Amino acid sequence: MNSIYINLIIQYKQNFLRIALGFAMLAFSGYTLFYPSQLESLLNSYIPVFIIAGIAYIIIGLGINPISLFGKAYIKIDKEKIEVKPSIFKKSWTINWVDIKEVQIKVASIRFLMPKLIELDYGRMNDASVLELKTAIIGIAKEKNIKLN
């Protein structure tokens, strides 16, 4: 069993409608900057909003998640340890396989019984990643003779 790495940050698909909408917002912003109208004061206050929204729509439309620019969220499993960083704002934690006494696979989480209980919640993961995670944990637990429940 090789090590697995599951990225927990949502990956977007390319969406040409979002790209077009982003360019439309940027075009509207450019038009109002170069051809002021009678509502100039009202439009000038909204131009930065349209510019930022247009850039955000283009980035998301290209399939890039802006959150991934600020950090990582992942689950990494190998034969020695399980390393989890649940979100970009939370610290990562590590469990060594030698410390685990029992693994409990529940509907929305996996519990690792050691001297203390540690729970890995996978409620927001997609089904393919959950299946890969469960398969890896069950396979390594059987190799290490850890009780499964």
C-alpha positions as CSV (number, residue, x, y, z in Angstrom):
1,M,0.0,0.0,0.0
2,N,1.5,3.3,-1.1
3,S,0.8,6.5,0.7
4,I,-2.2,8.6,-0.2
5,Y,-2.8,12.3,-0.3
6,I,-6.3,13.8,-0.3
7,N,-6.7,17.5,-1.0
8,L,-9.6,18.8,1.1
9,I,-9.9,22.2,-0.7
10,I,-12.7,22.1,-3.2
11,Q,-11.5,22.1,-6.8
12,Y,-13.7,23.9,-9.3
13,K,-14.3,22.9,-12.9
14,Q,-13.7,25.4,-15.7
15,N,-16.8,27.4,-16.4
16,F,-16.9,29.7,-19.4
17,L,-20.0,31.4,-18.3
18,R,-18.2,32.7,-15.1
19,I,-15.2,33.8,-17.3
20,A,-17.6,35.7,-19.6
21,L,-19.4,37.3,-16.7
22,G,-16.0,38.3,-15.1
23,F,-14.9,40.0,-18.4
24,A,-18.3,41.7,-18.7
25,M,-17.9,43.1,-15.2
26,L,-14.4,44.4,-16.0
27,A,-15.7,45.8,-19.3
28,F,-18.5,47.6,-17.5
29,S,-16.0,49.0,-15.0
30,G,-13.7,50.2,-17.8
31,Y,-16.6,51.8,-19.7
32,T,-17.8,53.7,-16.6
33,L,-14.2,54.9,-15.9
34,F,-13.7,56.3,-19.5
35,Y,-17.2,57.4,-20.3
36,P,-18.7,59.0,-17.1
37,S,-22.4,59.5,-17.0
38,Q,-24.8,61.5,-14.9
39,L,-24.7,58.9,-12.1
40,E,-20.9,59.3,-11.9
41,S,-20.7,59.5,-8.1
42,L,-22.9,56.4,-7.7
43,L,-21.0,54.4,-10.3
44,N,-17.5,55.4,-8.9
45,S,-18.4,53.9,-5.6
46,Y,-19.3,50.6,-7.3
47,I,-16.4,50.4,-9.7
48,P,-14.0,48.8,-7.3
49,V,-16.6,46.2,-6.4
50,F,-17.1,45.3,-10.1
51,I,-13.4,45.1,-10.7
52,I,-12.8,42.8,-7.7
53,A,-15.9,40.7,-8.5
54,G,-14.8,40.5,-12.2
55,I,-11.3,39.3,-11.3
56,A,-12.8,36.7,-8.8
57,Y,-15.2,35.4,-11.4
58,I,-12.4,35.0,-13.9
59,I,-10.2,33.2,-11.4
60,I,-13.0,30.8,-10.3
61,G,-14.1,30.3,-13.9
62,L,-10.6,29.2,-14.8
63,G,-10.9,26.4,-12.2
64,I,-8.6,28.0,-9.6
65,N,-9.9,28.1,-6.0
66,P,-8.8,31.4,-4.4
67,I,-8.7,29.8,-1.0
68,S,-5.8,27.5,-2.1
69,L,-3.6,30.6,-2.4
70,F,-3.8,31.1,1.3
71,G,-3.0,27.6,2.6
72,K,-3.6,23.9,2.4
73,A,-6.1,21.4,3.8
74,Y,-5.3,17.7,3.3
75,I,-5.2,14.2,4.6
76,K,-1.9,12.3,4.2
77,I,-1.7,8.6,5.1
78,D,1.4,6.4,4.9
79,K,2.6,3.3,6.7
80,E,4.1,5.2,9.6
81,K,1.5,8.0,10.3
82,I,-1.7,9.8,9.5
83,E,-1.4,13.5,9.1
84,V,-4.5,15.7,8.9
85,K,-4.9,19.4,8.3
86,P,-8.7,19.9,8.3
87,S,-8.8,23.4,7.0
88,I,-6.4,26.3,6.1
89,F,-7.2,27.9,9.4
90,K,-6.6,24.9,11.7
91,K,-3.4,23.3,12.8
92,S,-2.4,19.9,11.4
93,W,-2.3,16.9,13.7
94,T,-0.4,13.6,13.3
95,I,-1.1,10.1,14.6
96,N,1.5,7.4,14.5
97,W,0.1,3.9,13.6
98,V,2.0,2.4,16.6
99,D,0.0,4.5,19.0
100,I,-3.4,3.4,17.7
101,K,-5.2,0.6,19.6
102,E,-8.5,0.5,17.7
103,V,-10.0,2.0,14.6
104,Q,-13.8,2.6,14.5
105,I,-15.3,3.4,11.1
106,K,-18.6,5.4,11.6
107,V,-21.0,6.9,9.1
108,A,-19.6,10.4,9.1
109,S,-16.2,9.9,10.7
110,I,-13.4,7.6,11.7
111,R,-12.4,7.3,15.3
112,F,-8.9,6.3,16.4
113,L,-8.7,5.0,20.0
114,M,-5.4,5.6,21.6
115,P,-4.8,6.7,25.2
116,K,-7.3,9.4,24.0
117,L,-10.0,9.5,21.3
118,I,-9.2,11.3,18.0
119,E,-11.9,11.6,15.4
120,L,-11.5,12.3,11.7
121,D,-14.6,13.8,10.3
122,Y,-15.1,13.3,6.6
123,G,-18.7,14.6,6.2
124,R,-17.7,17.3,3.6
125,M,-15.6,15.1,1.4
126,N,-16.7,13.6,-1.9
127,D,-17.6,9.9,-2.1
128,A,-14.5,8.9,-4.1
129,S,-12.2,10.4,-1.5
130,V,-14.1,8.9,1.4
131,L,-13.8,5.4,-0.2
132,E,-10.1,5.9,-0.9
133,L,-9.6,7.0,2.7
134,K,-11.5,4.1,4.2
135,T,-9.7,1.6,2.0
136,A,-6.3,2.9,2.9
137,I,-7.1,3.0,6.7
138,I,-8.6,-0.5,6.7
139,G,-5.7,-1.9,4.7
140,I,-3.0,-0.4,6.9
141,A,-4.9,-1.3,10.1
142,K,-5.0,-4.9,9.0
143,E,-1.3,-4.9,8.1
144,K,-0.5,-3.5,11.6
145,N,-3.0,-5.9,13.3
146,I,-5.0,-3.0,14.7
147,K,-8.5,-3.9,15.9
148,L,-11.2,-2.7,13.5
149,N,-14.8,-2.0,14.6
